[in-house]
Amino acid sequence: MSNADHNAWAKFRMPTWEDDISLNHNSNLPFENTIAPCEMPRKDFNLPSQLKPDLLGVRSLESYLINDPYPIPAAEDREGYNANFNASYFLNGLSDYLKIWRAVEKYNVPVDSYLDFGCASGRVLRHFCCQSDVPHLWGTDINGRHIKWLNDYLPRRLKVIHNHCIPNLQIADNSIDVISAFSVFTHIDTFETAWLAELYRILKPGGLVYLTVQNDDSWRFLRNAGSSQMLVDRLQKRDPNFMNLLQAELPDMRLDFRHTDLGPYRAVVFHSDCYLRRTWGRFFDIAEIVPLDHGHHQSVFIGRK
């Protein structure tokens, strides 16, 4: 392409094309963090049901707190997790960290490397940095601001990548022992199988994936609304027929409710257990699907390579 042709093409190029496949590629706003967990008042952590006692095992909560010297990101920089409740945010991430280790121990997976796909600003990754000696830690996220936060505040052994919505991760084949994805495939309506193939490519033989989904159990939970009434209301606005759909069992397929055709974060996605076995089971040997084990209404797909 000549310079003249390039200049002519550039006039018609979408000026913010990066934001159609990712978010905040050029954010320079300063971060407004809060104090580190090790410095927070211990009374803030007297919260019922945030962390099941059986997950802690023989270790005390205090031992986890004193190991974490890193700031907590402000509410607007943590994907809506426990906005304005910093202790809850810490406990929420610690709970999922401990659940990953529970699965790792159950399936006897050696862990030399770990990736959190869609890691946000380190809700779970911070615990791998503070509470484990896993030497090779990776995080990827579609939001460049999250990646900047992680680079600014978490330790150097963590490598983070600002990815986009086209399936392509710059990570070596067969190099990662454990991959997690929290509330990621619940929003991927396009190229889902390509993303599954990409995770399969980088996972070591014998490795484990820990992926949250909205499945049959989630669908039944939403039928009773309760603490998820906000999600039900959102879906009803997207599809006036949603409440009628919800009265029946989740169809034997994947359902996605797309609310925009521009940019990422376009959809809310449900996967029937039959669909998971039929489609995801082509990529991973399914170890189990744990009902409603993330948040109020997401289940966990655990698979092996």
N, C-alpha and C positions, 0 to 999 in steps of 0.2 A: 504494500500500500504506500503510495507516495505521500509526501507531507501535505500536499493540497487535498488529496482524498481523505487523509486522516483528519485534517481540520474540518472538512465538510461533514464527515461522520460525527465528529465530536459535538458539533452544534446540535445534533439531534439526540445525543446520548442523554438518558435520564440523569440529571445532575446529582441525584442521590441514589444511584443504582445500588450502591453497597447496602443501603438500608432495605432494599427489596429482598436481599438474601441473608441479611444479618442485622444486628442492632448496634448502635452507638460505636461505630468504627472510629470516630474521631472525637469522642467525648473528652473534654479537658476541664470539666467542672471539678472543683476540689471535693474530696471526700469529707464527710462529717461523721466520724466514727464515735463510738462510745467506749468506755473503759473495758479492759480485758477481763475475762471471767475470774482470773486469780485475784483481781482487785475489787470485784463486786461484793456488796453486802450479802452474807450467807443467808439472811432471812429471805432474800429474793427467790431462793431456790426451794422454799417450802411450798411446792406446788403439787397438788394431787394429780395422779394419773399421767404426768408428763413422761415418766420413766419407770417402767415396771421393775420392781426390786429384784426379780430373778435375773434380769439382764446385767445388773451390776456385779453379781456373784460375790466373791470375797472382798473385792475392792470397795472402798468407800467413795462416795461422790466427791468428798473433799480432795482425794488423791487425783481425781480428774481435773478439778478446778485449779489446783496449784500448778498443774503442768501446762496450763494454757495462758501464755503471756501476751497473746495477740489481741488487738482491738476487735470489737464487734462492729460490723458495718451498720450504717444507719438504715432505718426501715425501708427507704426507697431503693436501697442497693441490695436487697435480699429476696427478691422474687415473691414478696408477699408473705414469706414465712414469719409468723409471730411478730408482726409489725408492732413496735413500741413495747414489746415484752422480751427484753434481752435475755433474761434467764431462761424463758421458755424456748427461745431460739437456740441457745446453747444445748439445753436438754433434748430438744427435738433432734438436732444433729447427732448428739451423742447416742441417742436411742437407735438411730439408723446405723451408725457406725458399729455399735455392739451387735445389732442384728446381722450385719454382714459377717462379722467374726463368728457368730453362732453358726451361720451357714457354712463358712469356711471350715470350721472344726467338724461339723456334722459330716461333710463330704470329703474331709481329709485333703484339702487343697493347700499345698505349700505356697506361701505368698512372698514373692520377691519384688513384685510389681503390681500396681493398682491404678486403675483409671476410673475417674468419675466423669461420665459422659453427660454433659449438661450440668456442670458442677455449680453454676451460679457463683456467688462470692465465697464459696468454701464452707457451706453449712456442714457438710460431712467431711470434706477434705481436711479441714482444720484439725479434726480429731485424729486422722491418720498422721498428720504432721506432729501433733503434740503427744499422742498416746501410744504410738507404735514406732517400731524401728524399721519399717518397710523402706528399703533404700530407694526404690524407683517409684515415685508418685507422679501421676499425670492428671490433668484436668482439662476439659474442653467445654466451651460454651459459645452460644450464638451471640451473646451480648458482650461486646468488646469492653464495656465499662467493668464488668465483672472480672475479666481477665486482667485489666489494669490494676484493680484492687488486689487481686491475688499476687501479682508481681510486686506490688508496692509493700505488702504487709506480711505475707507468709514466707517461710524459709526457702532457701535456694534449691534444696533437693526436690522441690515441687516444680514440675515443668507444665506450663499451661499454654493452650492454643486457642486463639479466636477462630472458631470454625464458622462455616456458613451452612445453609440448609441443603446444599448439594452434597450428597454422601461422599466424603473424601477427608480422611484424617491422616496427617503426616506422621504416622506412627508405624514402626516396622512390623512386618508379618510375624505372627507367633511370638509376640514379645510381652504380652500382658497376662498375668495370672488371674486377676479378678477385675471384672468390669461392672460398675453399677450405673443405673440411670433412674433418677427419681423424678417422676412427673415429666418425663420427656416423651415417651411413646404415647402418652395420653394426649399429645398435641401434634404428633406427626401424622398428617393425612396424605402426604405425597412422598414417594420414594421410601416407604417403610421397609420393604424387603431389601432395597439397596443398602439401607442403614444396618439392617440385620446382617447382611453379607459383609459389611465393613467391620462390624464388631467381631464377626466370626473370623475374618482375616487376621486381625491383630491379636486375638485370644490364643494363648498357648494350648496345645493339645492337653486335655485334662483340666483346662481352666474353667472358671465359673462365671456366669452372668447373673446379675441380680437386678431385675428390671421391674419397675412398678407399672401396673396396668389397671384399667377400669374394666372389670370382667363381669361375669354373671352375678357374683356376690355383690359387687359394687352397684349393679343395676337394681338388685333387690333392696339394697340399703337405701338408695335414693328414693325408692318407692315410698319409704316412710319418712323421707326428707330429714326432719330433725335438724342437726347441725349443718347439713348440706343444703338447706333451703335456698341459699344464695345461688348455688350452682344450678339447682332445678329451675329457679326463676330465670337465670341467664339462658338456659337451654330452651325454655318455653318461649322466650323472646325471639330466639333464632329460628325455632320451628314450632308454629302454633299447634302442631299435631303431637308435640313431644309428650304431653301428659297422657294422651291416649296410647302412645307407644309404650310408655312406662308401666301401664297396667298389665301388660303381657310380659312374658319372659323375653330376655334379650335374644334377638334373632341369631340364628346360627351363621354369623358373619361378623364383619367389622362395620360399625356405624360411626360415621364422622359428621359432626355438625360444624360446618365452616361458616364463619361470621364475617370474613373479608377475603378478597382475592389478592390483596397486596401485602407484602411483607411476611415475615415469619409469625409464629403464634396465631395461626389462622383458624385453628379448629380445636374442638374437644372430641376425643376419640374413645370409643368403647370396643373391646375385643371379647367376643364370646370365648368360653373355654374351648369349645369345639374348633373355633378358628385358630386359637393359639396352638392347639395340638396339630391341626391340619397344616398350618402355614409356618409358624415359628418352629414347630417340631422338625421341619426340614433342615433347619440350620443348627439347632441345638438339641441334644438329648434332654428331655424334660425331666428334671429331678422332682420338682413339685411346684404347685401353684398354691401359695399360702394366702388364705382368704383375709382380706381387710387388714393387712399387717403394716400398712403405711398410711398415716393420717387416719381420717375417718372412713374413707371409702375407696382406697386403692389397695389392690392385692399385689402380691409379689410373684413374678415368674422367675424361677431358679432353673438355669439350664447349664449343661456341660458341653464341652467340645471334645 
